Amino acid sequence: MAEKVKWYDKEVNSTVAKKVIDAVKEGCILVEGDAKRIQTPHVKTGRLRSSITHEVEGTITGATGRVGTNVKYARRHELGFVGVDSLGRKYNQKPYPYLRPALHKNEKEILKLFKDIVK
């Protein structure tokens, strides 16, 4: 006669989801820290650096992490800007990326965080 097996799917799913959310959060913290450490040549007040933050949203089906800032000129620093702004000033500003390099620097460590979940 076959044995009955009890499957704890809710508990397993909950545990795995928590580990995934924790890994996303830890990855975001790594990227945020390095983004804040990357220096740009035009630091005047440190407002951009101090505004860099992260947020994580997670459910039983997955997690999303974001690292960034709400400072208006942040995009110009990351991507550069060529053209005329809303005040009619002409710019040819080269990029001084800080988010993408921080992400690339931490890619291996972030992947390791997820690999460690399945060990």
C-alpha positions as CSV (number, residue, x, y, z in Angstrom):
1,M,0.0,0.0,0.0
2,A,1.3,3.4,-0.9
3,E,2.2,5.8,1.9
4,K,0.4,9.2,2.0
5,V,2.7,12.1,1.7
6,K,1.8,15.4,3.2
7,W,2.9,18.3,1.0
8,Y,3.4,21.6,2.8
9,D,3.1,23.8,-0.3
10,K,1.9,27.0,1.5
11,E,4.8,26.8,3.9
12,V,7.3,26.0,1.2
13,N,6.1,28.8,-1.1
14,S,6.1,31.2,1.8
15,T,9.6,30.3,2.8
16,V,11.0,30.5,-0.8
17,A,9.2,33.8,-1.4
18,K,10.7,35.4,1.7
19,K,14.2,34.2,0.7
20,V,13.7,35.7,-2.8
21,I,12.5,39.0,-1.4
22,D,15.4,39.1,1.0
23,A,17.8,38.4,-1.8
24,V,16.3,41.2,-3.9
25,K,16.6,43.6,-1.0
26,E,20.2,42.6,-0.3
27,G,21.0,43.1,-4.0
28,C,19.4,46.5,-4.0
29,I,21.4,47.5,-0.9
30,L,24.6,46.5,-2.7
31,V,23.8,48.5,-5.8
32,E,22.6,51.5,-3.8
33,G,25.8,51.6,-1.7
34,D,28.1,51.5,-4.7
35,A,26.0,54.0,-6.6
36,K,26.4,56.4,-3.7
37,R,30.2,55.8,-3.7
38,I,30.7,56.5,-7.4
39,Q,32.0,60.0,-7.8
40,T,30.9,62.4,-10.5
41,P,33.0,65.5,-11.3
42,H,30.2,67.9,-10.6
43,V,29.4,67.2,-7.0
44,K,28.4,70.5,-5.4
45,T,25.9,69.7,-2.6
46,G,25.7,65.9,-2.5
47,R,21.9,66.1,-3.1
48,L,21.9,63.5,-5.8
49,R,24.1,61.1,-3.8
50,S,22.0,61.4,-0.7
51,S,18.7,60.9,-2.6
52,I,19.7,57.5,-4.0
53,T,17.5,54.9,-2.4
54,H,15.9,51.5,-3.0
55,E,12.5,49.9,-2.8
56,V,11.4,46.2,-2.9
57,E,8.0,44.8,-3.7
58,G,7.4,41.2,-3.2
59,T,4.6,38.7,-3.3
60,I,4.4,34.9,-3.2
61,T,4.9,34.9,-7.0
62,G,8.0,37.1,-7.3
63,A,9.9,40.2,-6.2
64,T,11.0,43.5,-7.8
65,G,13.7,45.8,-6.6
66,R,14.4,49.3,-7.8
67,V,17.4,51.5,-7.0
68,G,17.2,55.2,-8.1
69,T,16.4,58.7,-7.2
70,N,13.7,61.3,-7.7
71,V,16.1,64.2,-8.3
72,K,15.2,65.8,-11.6
73,Y,18.8,66.1,-13.0
74,A,19.7,62.5,-12.1
75,R,18.9,61.2,-15.5
76,R,21.2,63.8,-17.2
77,H,24.0,62.6,-15.0
78,E,23.4,58.9,-15.8
79,L,22.7,59.3,-19.5
80,G,24.1,62.7,-20.5
81,F,22.1,65.3,-22.4
82,V,22.4,66.8,-25.9
83,G,19.9,69.4,-27.0
84,V,18.0,72.4,-25.8
85,D,16.3,72.3,-22.4
86,S,12.9,73.7,-21.4
87,L,14.5,77.2,-20.8
88,G,16.1,77.3,-24.2
89,R,19.7,76.6,-23.1
90,K,21.9,74.4,-25.3
91,Y,23.7,71.5,-23.8
92,N,26.2,68.9,-24.8
93,Q,26.6,67.2,-21.5
94,K,28.4,63.9,-21.4
95,P,27.1,61.1,-19.2
96,Y,28.5,60.4,-15.7
97,P,26.9,57.1,-15.0
98,Y,26.6,55.9,-11.4
99,L,23.6,53.4,-11.4
100,R,24.6,51.1,-14.3
101,P,28.2,50.7,-13.1
102,A,27.0,50.0,-9.6
103,L,24.6,47.3,-11.0
104,H,27.3,45.8,-13.2
105,K,29.8,45.7,-10.4
106,N,27.4,43.7,-8.2
107,E,26.0,41.3,-10.9
108,K,28.0,38.3,-9.8
109,E,27.2,38.8,-6.1
110,I,23.5,39.3,-6.8
111,L,23.4,36.1,-8.9
112,K,25.1,34.3,-6.0
113,L,22.4,35.5,-3.6
114,F,19.8,33.7,-5.7
115,K,21.9,30.6,-6.2
116,D,22.3,30.4,-2.5
117,I,18.5,30.1,-2.1
118,V,18.4,26.8,-3.9
119,K,21.3,25.2,-1.9
